Structure formats: C-alpha cells, structure tokens
C-alpha cells in the first residue's frame, strides 16, 4: 500500500513529500541525511516541521533488495501507536521521485502446547 509520495533534491540530498494514512496526513515530511555515529545508526532522519519547530517521526537506513535495487528501510514511530511501524521508500528508476510503501505484518501463529 502506498502511503507517501516524495521527490528527491540532488542539490540538498534529501527527500521531501507527504505521508497520508487513515489516521492523518503529514505534509512537508523530510528524509534528511543523518550524521552516522556508528555502523547501525540511521542514514536519514524523518522529520516534519511543526508550529514550534521540527519534529522527528522516525529514521531510515540504506538497504539493497535481493535484486540489487537500493531503497530505504523506514521506521516511523508515534506515542499514540502501540509500537513503531516499518515501511520502505522506493526511489523511481530515474531517482527524482519515490514512493513510501507499507504492508501489514503477517500474524504470528500461536505456538502449539
């Protein structure tokens, strides 16, 4: 399911766009490069500007698919949600635009007693 549309600024090296879900819409969302502080630290911070300043929505890490296509693995969090949710930002072949996709995780089967 596509939950966001973004464009990439080569000059500024960030993605900007909108995230839209049934529970709300965030406009002017930015995927800004983050300073790497370790091997597992994120490559991007996901932020949105609010009335009092910038608010962090999550983080993203550079990954490659099994077919060698680059994408961003995204973790978004909100105190109103019981847990974070994960999505993927998939750049277009030309790299000027990208879509944020999300799919519901498969339910885990109960262990047999």
Secondary structure, DSSP 8 states (H G I E B T S, - for coil): -EEEEEEEETTTTEEEEEEEETTEEEEEEEEEE----STTS-SEEEEEEETTEEEEEEEEEEEE-TTS-EEEEEEE--TTSSS-EEEEEEE-TTSSEEEEE------------
